[in-house]
């Protein structure tokens, strides 16, 4: 089991995720935004999300290397598939937001409420993508305990982040955002 990080498919998924975060979630949005930050509402929720990402990944690796709560081998391919779908969804959501996307909660000049693409159905599709990536990583590591711990820790961090972000959007856009929120779900289409 300790060789799961040597599996080329898992390494491919991890490198794809890493590059998508560096290029798709950091560099390109920064260039598209061109420094037009109007207000910064919060930085700590971004730090919490990053910290829980690292903790979750390390827990999964620890459990996998220690052969703790191991799942059958086919789970790794299911996990990689879920990761890749999550990466695609997250990058689509980031692309649709364009210069409005940031890893911090902030409002930029001339910002509007984006209602196209995946935002027609849910308010936080990039967070769904992140949750899928983390779920997929736990399954790819083939540890059910790591997967459960990841969903709990990372889910709590994302829940906090959503609360902070929605408060900032309500403050900035008022009734317009509240109307949008009535027509869409937070994370799971038609449910939540």
CORRASUL-V380172 format. One record per residue. PSI is psi in whole degrees, 0 to 359 (NA if undefined). Layout:
# CORRASUL-V380172
((PSI) (PSI))
This chain:
# CORRASUL-V380172
((332) (352) (11) (331) (357) (351) (120) (330) (318) (318) (318) (313) (318) (317) (322) (316) (312) (311) (323) (325) (318) (310) (308) (330) (350) (297) (306) (313) (323) (315) (324) (330) (328) (38) (17) (58) (126) (307) (150) (122) (330) (139) (333) (326) (326) (321) (318) (317) (315) (316) (315) (332) (309) (314) (316) (314) (314) (321) (314) (317) (315) (311) (322) (313) (323) (3) (46) (125) (54) (139) (163) (157) (325) (341) (331) (326) (326) (316) (315) (320) (314) (319) (312) (322) (318) (319) (314) (316) (315) (315) (325) (313) (318) (317) (317) (321) (330) (229) (352) (345) (141) (152) (352) (156) (115) (156) (133) (161) (140) (23) (145) (169) (118) (126) (8) (178) (222) (344) (352) (331) (317) (156) (340) (60) (332) (331) (327) (316) (316) (317) (320) (319) (313) (318) (313) (320) (317) (318) (322) (326) (349) (39) (113) (326) (319) (322) (315) (315) (319) (312) (322) (306) (309) (323) (320) (318) (317) (322) (317) (316) (318) (318) (313) (314) (316) (324) (318) (319) (322) (318) (318) (317) (350) (234) (325) (316) (320) (322) (317) (317) (328) (333) (350) (159) (161) (303) (318) (115) (132) (357) (301) (NA))
